[in-house]
Amino acid sequence: IVKLEEKRLALAEVESLCNQLPYIQQTAALLVPATTAQGRIQLGLVIELNVAGWDWLAEHGKRAMNQQIRHSLTQRFESVLLPRKFRYVSKLPFNVQGKLPLQQLEALFLS
């Protein structure tokens, strides 16, 4: 559970709801640090799409995919808690222990 915009948010719940979408294989949710002094911490999603998801992304584009995911999450979360940053990967970067290293996930948003 993290605090975002003075509200509590369970990252595992966000991931679980995203993983139920038909075009998503697996999701990792994290807080992305602000890139400027005036910036805000934002919710980011690293998303591993399935084959249907990659086809949908190629056909409709990243913006439409982002909006589709955000729309699906509006059923459960307030708009201030919705993800603002998205990264699509062919495979989530699990380490040899089977964990997702936070530094590797954060690095996806810095590049």
C-alpha positions as CSV (number, residue, x, y, z in Angstrom):
1,I,0.0,0.0,0.0
2,V,1.4,3.4,-1.0
3,K,0.2,7.0,-0.7
4,L,-0.5,8.9,-3.8
5,E,-2.0,12.4,-3.8
6,E,-2.8,11.9,-0.1
7,K,-4.8,8.7,-0.8
8,R,-3.9,5.1,-0.1
9,L,-3.5,2.8,-3.0
10,A,-2.8,-1.0,-3.1
11,L,-0.5,-1.6,-6.0
12,A,-1.4,-5.3,-5.9
13,E,-5.0,-4.4,-6.5
14,V,-4.1,-2.3,-9.5
15,E,-2.0,-5.1,-10.9
16,S,-4.7,-7.7,-10.3
17,L,-7.4,-5.6,-12.1
18,C,-5.0,-5.0,-15.0
19,N,-4.1,-8.6,-15.3
20,Q,-7.8,-9.4,-15.8
21,L,-7.9,-7.4,-19.0
22,P,-8.0,-9.7,-22.1
23,Y,-4.8,-8.3,-23.7
24,I,-2.5,-8.2,-20.7
25,Q,-0.3,-11.0,-19.7
26,Q,1.2,-9.5,-16.5
27,T,1.5,-6.0,-14.9
28,A,3.8,-4.4,-12.4
29,A,2.6,-1.1,-10.8
30,L,5.0,1.3,-9.1
31,L,5.4,4.9,-8.1
32,V,7.5,6.8,-10.6
33,P,9.7,9.5,-9.0
34,A,9.2,13.1,-10.1
35,T,11.7,14.0,-12.9
36,T,11.8,17.7,-11.9
37,A,11.7,19.6,-8.6
38,Q,8.2,20.7,-9.2
39,G,7.0,17.4,-10.5
40,R,4.8,14.9,-8.7
41,I,5.2,11.3,-8.0
42,Q,3.0,9.4,-10.5
43,L,1.7,5.8,-10.8
44,G,3.3,3.9,-13.5
45,L,2.5,0.5,-15.1
46,V,5.0,-1.8,-16.7
47,I,2.9,-4.1,-18.9
48,E,3.7,-7.4,-20.5
49,L,1.1,-7.8,-23.3
50,N,-0.1,-11.1,-24.7
51,V,-0.2,-11.7,-28.5
52,A,-3.7,-10.2,-28.8
53,G,-2.5,-7.2,-26.9
54,W,0.4,-6.6,-29.2
55,D,-1.9,-6.8,-32.2
56,W,-4.3,-4.4,-30.6
57,L,-1.5,-2.0,-29.7
58,A,-0.1,-2.1,-33.3
59,E,-3.6,-1.4,-34.7
60,H,-4.8,1.3,-32.3
61,G,-1.6,2.8,-30.9
62,K,-0.2,3.4,-27.5
63,R,-2.4,6.4,-26.6
64,A,-5.6,4.3,-27.2
65,M,-4.2,1.4,-25.2
66,N,-3.3,3.7,-22.3
67,Q,-6.8,5.2,-22.4
68,Q,-8.4,1.7,-22.5
69,I,-6.5,0.6,-19.4
70,R,-7.2,3.9,-17.5
71,H,-10.9,3.5,-18.4
72,S,-11.0,0.0,-17.1
73,L,-9.5,1.2,-13.8
74,T,-11.9,4.1,-13.4
75,Q,-14.6,1.6,-12.3
76,R,-12.6,1.0,-9.1
77,F,-10.3,4.0,-8.5
78,E,-10.6,7.8,-8.4
79,S,-9.0,9.7,-11.3
80,V,-6.1,10.9,-9.1
81,L,-5.1,7.3,-8.5
82,L,-5.0,6.2,-12.1
83,P,-1.7,5.5,-13.8
84,R,-0.1,8.3,-15.8
85,K,2.9,6.5,-17.2
86,F,2.9,3.3,-19.2
87,R,5.7,1.1,-20.5
88,Y,5.1,-2.0,-22.7
89,V,7.6,-4.7,-22.6
90,S,7.9,-8.1,-24.2
91,K,8.9,-9.7,-20.8
92,L,8.9,-8.3,-17.3
93,P,12.4,-8.1,-15.9
94,F,12.3,-10.8,-13.2
95,N,15.6,-11.6,-11.5
96,V,17.0,-15.1,-10.7
97,Q,15.0,-15.2,-7.5
98,G,11.8,-14.6,-9.4
99,K,11.3,-11.0,-8.1
100,L,10.9,-7.8,-10.0
101,P,13.7,-5.4,-9.1
102,L,12.3,-2.0,-8.4
103,Q,15.4,-0.2,-9.8
104,Q,15.0,-2.0,-13.2
105,L,11.3,-1.0,-13.4
106,E,12.1,2.6,-12.5
107,A,14.8,2.7,-15.1
108,L,12.2,1.9,-17.8
109,F,10.6,5.3,-17.1
110,L,13.9,7.2,-17.1
111,S,15.0,6.3,-20.6
